[in-house]
Amino acid sequence: MADSIFMKAEEIMKALGVSQSEAYRIIKRLNEELKEKGYMVVSGRVSRRYLEEKIYGYKDCAAKDQAREV
């Protein structure tokens, strides 16, 4: 399921070790942030890339990796 662009609550629960209600709170909070930035969101799902950026800080790592490739 890691190929999907979106993560559901069940996958967030396993990845972060949180309860179902906390997983849905995370989805809601991140989707609200994305809406404020003008992105379209899917209810009950969150962008895998955005979650990883917010939780693990992958955005900074990805930018550094891309700079090395050039």
N, CA, C and O atoms as a GROMACS GRO file, in nm:
protein
  280
    1MET      N    1   0.082  -0.119   0.000
    1MET     CA    2   0.000   0.000   0.000
    1MET      C    3   0.087   0.126   0.000
    1MET      O    4   0.034   0.236  -0.015
    2ALA      N    5   0.216   0.111   0.016
    2ALA     CA    6   0.305   0.227   0.020
    2ALA      C    7   0.312   0.299  -0.114
    2ALA      O    8   0.368   0.408  -0.123
    3ASP      N    9   0.256   0.239  -0.219
    3ASP     CA   10   0.257   0.303  -0.350
    3ASP      C   11   0.150   0.411  -0.362
    3ASP      O   12   0.156   0.494  -0.454
    4SER      N   13   0.053   0.412  -0.273
    4SER     CA   14  -0.057   0.508  -0.279
    4SER      C   15  -0.008   0.647  -0.243
    4SER      O   16   0.077   0.664  -0.156
    5ILE      N   17  -0.064   0.745  -0.311
    5ILE     CA   18  -0.028   0.885  -0.285
    5ILE      C   19  -0.088   0.933  -0.152
    5ILE      O   20  -0.037   1.028  -0.092
    6PHE      N   21  -0.195   0.868  -0.107
    6PHE     CA   22  -0.263   0.906   0.016
    6PHE      C   23  -0.247   0.800   0.124
    6PHE      O   24  -0.230   0.681   0.095
    7MET      N   25  -0.252   0.844   0.249
    7MET     CA   26  -0.250   0.753   0.363
    7MET      C   27  -0.386   0.762   0.433
    7MET      O   28  -0.441   0.871   0.449
    8LYS      N   29  -0.438   0.648   0.473
    8LYS     CA   30  -0.561   0.641   0.551
    8LYS      C   31  -0.524   0.631   0.699
    8LYS      O   32  -0.408   0.612   0.734
    9ALA      N   33  -0.626   0.644   0.784
    9ALA     CA   34  -0.604   0.641   0.929
    9ALA      C   35  -0.537   0.512   0.974
    9ALA      O   36  -0.449   0.516   1.060
   10GLU      N   37  -0.576   0.398   0.918
   10GLU     CA   38  -0.518   0.271   0.959
   10GLU      C   39  -0.367   0.267   0.936
   10GLU      O   40  -0.293   0.216   1.020
   11GLU      N   41  -0.323   0.320   0.824
   11GLU     CA   42  -0.181   0.321   0.793
   11GLU      C   43  -0.106   0.418   0.884
   11GLU      O   44   0.007   0.390   0.925
   12ILE      N   45  -0.167   0.531   0.915
   12ILE     CA   46  -0.106   0.628   1.006
   12ILE      C   47  -0.095   0.568   1.146
   12ILE      O   48   0.004   0.590   1.215
   13MET      N   49  -0.197   0.494   1.187
   13MET     CA   50  -0.195   0.428   1.317
   13MET      C   51  -0.074   0.336   1.329
   13MET      O   52  -0.004   0.338   1.430
   14LYS      N   53  -0.050   0.256   1.227
   14LYS     CA   54   0.063   0.163   1.229
   14LYS      C   55   0.197   0.235   1.221
   14LYS      O   56   0.290   0.201   1.293
   15ALA      N   57   0.206   0.335   1.134
   15ALA     CA   58   0.333   0.405   1.113
   15ALA      C   59   0.376   0.486   1.236
   15ALA      O   60   0.494   0.491   1.268
   16LEU      N   61   0.279   0.548   1.303
   16LEU     CA   62   0.312   0.638   1.414
   16LEU      C   63   0.282   0.580   1.551
   16LEU      O   64   0.319   0.638   1.653
   17GLY      N   65   0.213   0.464   1.555
   17GLY     CA   66   0.179   0.403   1.683
   17GLY      C   67   0.079   0.484   1.762
   17GLY      O   68   0.090   0.496   1.884
   18VAL      N   69  -0.020   0.539   1.692
   18VAL     CA   70  -0.123   0.620   1.759
   18VAL      C   71  -0.259   0.552   1.749
   18VAL      O   72  -0.276   0.457   1.672
   19SER      N   73  -0.354   0.600   1.827
   19SER     CA   74  -0.490   0.546   1.823
   19SER      C   75  -0.562   0.591   1.696
   19SER      O   76  -0.515   0.680   1.624
   20GLN      N   77  -0.675   0.529   1.671
   20GLN     CA   78  -0.753   0.565   1.552
   20GLN      C   79  -0.802   0.710   1.561
   20GLN      O   80  -0.797   0.783   1.462
   21SER      N   81  -0.847   0.750   1.677
   21SER     CA   82  -0.895   0.888   1.690
   21SER      C   83  -0.782   0.988   1.670
   21SER      O   84  -0.804   1.094   1.610
   22GLU      N   85  -0.663   0.957   1.718
   22GLU     CA   86  -0.549   1.047   1.697
   22GLU      C   87  -0.509   1.052   1.550
   22GLU      O   88  -0.473   1.158   1.499
   23ALA      N   89  -0.516   0.938   1.482
   23ALA     CA   90  -0.484   0.933   1.339
   23ALA      C   91  -0.580   1.024   1.262
   23ALA      O   92  -0.538   1.096   1.172
   24TYR      N   93  -0.708   1.020   1.296
   24TYR     CA   94  -0.805   1.106   1.228
   24TYR      C   95  -0.782   1.254   1.261
   24TYR      O   96  -0.803   1.340   1.176
   25ARG      N   97  -0.739   1.283   1.384
   25ARG     CA   98  -0.706   1.422   1.419
   25ARG      C   99  -0.587   1.472   1.338
   25ARG      O  100  -0.584   1.586   1.293
   26ILE      N  101  -0.489   1.385   1.318
   26ILE     CA  102  -0.373   1.421   1.237
   26ILE      C  103  -0.416   1.449   1.094
   26ILE      O  104  -0.374   1.548   1.035
   27ILE      N  105  -0.498   1.362   1.038
   27ILE     CA  106  -0.548   1.380   0.902
   27ILE      C  107  -0.622   1.513   0.891
   27ILE      O  108  -0.599   1.590   0.797
   28LYS      N  109  -0.709   1.539   0.986
   28LYS     CA  110  -0.788   1.663   0.981
   28LYS      C  111  -0.699   1.786   0.988
   28LYS      O  112  -0.716   1.881   0.912
   29ARG      N  113  -0.603   1.785   1.080
   29ARG     CA  114  -0.514   1.900   1.097
   29ARG      C  115  -0.429   1.924   0.971
   29ARG      O  116  -0.417   2.037   0.925
   30LEU      N  117  -0.371   1.818   0.916
   30LEU     CA  118  -0.288   1.835   0.798
   30LEU      C  119  -0.370   1.877   0.677
   30LEU      O  120  -0.324   1.959   0.598
   31ASN      N  121  -0.491   1.822   0.662
   31ASN     CA  122  -0.576   1.862   0.551
   31ASN      C  123  -0.619   2.008   0.562
   31ASN      O  124  -0.632   2.077   0.461
   32GLU      N  125  -0.642   2.055   0.684
   32GLU     CA  126  -0.675   2.197   0.704
   32GLU      C  127  -0.558   2.285   0.661
   32GLU      O  128  -0.578   2.388   0.597
   33GLU      N  129  -0.435   2.245   0.695
   33GLU     CA  130  -0.317   2.320   0.652
   33GLU      C  131  -0.307   2.323   0.500
   33GLU      O  132  -0.278   2.428   0.442
   34LEU      N  133  -0.330   2.209   0.437
   34LEU     CA  134  -0.322   2.202   0.292
   34LEU      C  135  -0.429   2.288   0.225
   34LEU      O  136  -0.403   2.354   0.124
   35LYS      N  137  -0.551   2.289   0.282
   35LYS     CA  138  -0.659   2.373   0.228
   35LYS      C  139  -0.620   2.520   0.234
   35LYS      O  140  -0.644   2.595   0.140
   36GLU      N  141  -0.561   2.562   0.347
   36GLU     CA  142  -0.519   2.700   0.363
   36GLU      C  143  -0.414   2.740   0.259
   36GLU      O  144  -0.405   2.856   0.220
   37LYS      N  145  -0.335   2.642   0.216
   37LYS     CA  146  -0.233   2.668   0.115
   37LYS      C  147  -0.290   2.659  -0.026
   37LYS      O  148  -0.217   2.680  -0.124
   38GLY      N  149  -0.419   2.628  -0.038
   38GLY     CA  150  -0.484   2.625  -0.168
   38GLY      C  151  -0.488   2.489  -0.236
   38GLY      O  152  -0.525   2.479  -0.353
   39TYR      N  153  -0.450   2.384  -0.164
   39TYR     CA  154  -0.452   2.250  -0.223
   39TYR      C  155  -0.588   2.184  -0.204
   39TYR      O  156  -0.660   2.213  -0.109
   40MET      N  157  -0.622   2.095  -0.295
   40MET     CA  158  -0.742   2.015  -0.283
   40MET      C  159  -0.709   1.895  -0.194
   40MET      O  160  -0.601   1.837  -0.206
   41VAL      N  161  -0.801   1.858  -0.106
   41VAL     CA  162  -0.777   1.746  -0.015
   41VAL      C  163  -0.887   1.642  -0.031
   41VAL      O  164  -0.995   1.671  -0.083
   42VAL      N  165  -0.858   1.521   0.015
   42VAL     CA  166  -0.954   1.412   0.014
   42VAL      C  167  -0.988   1.380   0.159
   42VAL      O  168  -0.899   1.348   0.238
   43SER      N  169  -1.114   1.388   0.193
   43SER     CA  170  -1.158   1.364   0.330
   43SER      C  171  -1.121   1.223   0.374
   43SER      O  172  -1.142   1.127   0.300
   44GLY      N  173  -1.066   1.211   0.496
   44GLY     CA  174  -1.030   1.081   0.550
   44GLY      C  175  -0.897   1.028   0.502
   44GLY      O  176  -0.857   0.917   0.538
   45ARG      N  177  -0.828   1.106   0.421
   45ARG     CA  178  -0.696   1.067   0.370
   45ARG      C  179  -0.606   1.190   0.370
   45ARG      O  180  -0.653   1.304   0.363
   46VAL      N  181  -0.477   1.164   0.378
   46VAL     CA  182  -0.382   1.275   0.375
   46VAL      C  183  -0.268   1.239   0.280
   46VAL      O  184  -0.232   1.122   0.266
   47SER      N  185  -0.214   1.338   0.217
   47SER     CA  186  -0.101   1.318   0.127
   47SER      C  187   0.015   1.252   0.202
   47SER      O  188   0.059   1.302   0.306
   48ARG      N  189   0.063   1.142   0.148
   48ARG     CA  190   0.176   1.070   0.209
   48ARG      C  191   0.298   1.162   0.218
   48ARG      O  192   0.365   1.167   0.322
   49ARG      N  193   0.326   1.233   0.112
   49ARG     CA  194   0.444   1.320   0.108
   49ARG      C  195   0.433   1.430   0.213
   49ARG      O  196   0.531   1.459   0.282
   50TYR      N  197   0.314   1.492   0.226
   50TYR     CA  198   0.298   1.601   0.323
   50TYR      C  199   0.312   1.549   0.466
   50TYR      O  200   0.375   1.614   0.549
   51LEU      N  201   0.254   1.433   0.494
   51LEU     CA  202   0.266   1.374   0.628
   51LEU      C  203   0.413   1.347   0.660
   51LEU      O  204   0.460   1.378   0.769
   52GLU      N  205   0.485   1.290   0.565
   52GLU     CA  206   0.626   1.260   0.588
   52GLU      C  207   0.707   1.388   0.610
   52GLU      O  208   0.797   1.390   0.693
   53GLU      N  209   0.675   1.494   0.536
   53GLU     CA  210   0.744   1.622   0.557
   53GLU      C  211   0.719   1.675   0.697
   53GLU      O  212   0.811   1.722   0.764
   54LYS      N  213   0.594   1.668   0.741
   54LYS     CA  214   0.557   1.724   0.871
   54LYS      C  215   0.608   1.640   0.987
   54LYS      O  216   0.648   1.694   1.090
   55ILE      N  217   0.608   1.509   0.972
   55ILE     CA  218   0.649   1.422   1.082
   55ILE      C  219   0.799   1.400   1.084
   55ILE      O  220   0.862   1.411   1.190
   56TYR      N  221   0.856   1.368   0.969
   56TYR     CA  222   0.996   1.325   0.965
   56TYR      C  223   1.091   1.431   0.910
   56TYR      O  224   1.212   1.414   0.917
   57GLY      N  225   1.037   1.541   0.857
   57GLY     CA  226   1.122   1.645   0.803
   57GLY      C  227   1.189   1.607   0.672
   57GLY      O  228   1.298   1.655   0.642
   58TYR      N  229   1.124   1.522   0.592
   58TYR     CA  230   1.182   1.474   0.467
   58TYR      C  231   1.201   1.582   0.363
   58TYR      O  232   1.283   1.566   0.273
   59LYS      N  233   1.128   1.692   0.373
   59LYS     CA  234   1.141   1.797   0.272
   59LYS      C  235   1.284   1.849   0.266
   59LYS      O  236   1.339   1.865   0.157
   60ASP      N  237   1.343   1.874   0.380
   60ASP     CA  238   1.480   1.923   0.386
   60ASP      C  239   1.576   1.820   0.328
   60ASP      O  240   1.668   1.856   0.254
   61CYS      N  241   1.557   1.694   0.361
   61CYS     CA  242   1.645   1.588   0.312
   61CYS      C  243   1.632   1.574   0.161
   61CYS      O  244   1.732   1.556   0.092
   62ALA      N  245   1.510   1.581   0.109
   62ALA     CA  246   1.488   1.566  -0.035
   62ALA      C  247   1.555   1.680  -0.111
   62ALA      O  248   1.613   1.658  -0.217
   63ALA      N  249   1.546   1.801  -0.058
   63ALA     CA  250   1.609   1.915  -0.125
   63ALA      C  251   1.760   1.899  -0.129
   63ALA      O  252   1.824   1.933  -0.229
   64LYS      N  253   1.819   1.848  -0.022
   64LYS     CA  254   1.963   1.826  -0.018
   64LYS      C  255   2.004   1.718  -0.118
   64LYS      O  256   2.106   1.730  -0.186
   65ASP      N  257   1.923   1.610  -0.126
   65ASP     CA  258   1.952   1.502  -0.220
   65ASP      C  259   1.946   1.551  -0.363
   65ASP      O  260   2.029   1.513  -0.444
   66GLN      N  261   1.847   1.635  -0.395
   66GLN     CA  262   1.832   1.687  -0.531
   66GLN      C  263   1.951   1.778  -0.564
   66GLN      O  264   1.999   1.777  -0.677
   67ALA      N  265   1.998   1.855  -0.469
   67ALA     CA  266   2.111   1.945  -0.492
   67ALA      C  267   2.237   1.865  -0.524
   67ALA      O  268   2.319   1.907  -0.605
   68ARG      N  269   2.252   1.750  -0.459
   68ARG     CA  270   2.369   1.667  -0.484
   68ARG      C  271   2.368   1.606  -0.623
   68ARG      O  272   2.473   1.585  -0.683
   69GLU      N  273   2.247   1.576  -0.674
   69GLU     CA  274   2.232   1.514  -0.804
   69GLU      C  275   2.269   1.608  -0.919
   69GLU      O  276   2.312   1.563  -1.025
   70VAL      N  277   2.254   1.738  -0.898
   70VAL     CA  278   2.279   1.837  -1.003
   70VAL      C  279   2.420   1.865  -1.022
   70VAL      O  280   2.456   1.946  -1.108
   0.00000   0.00000   0.00000
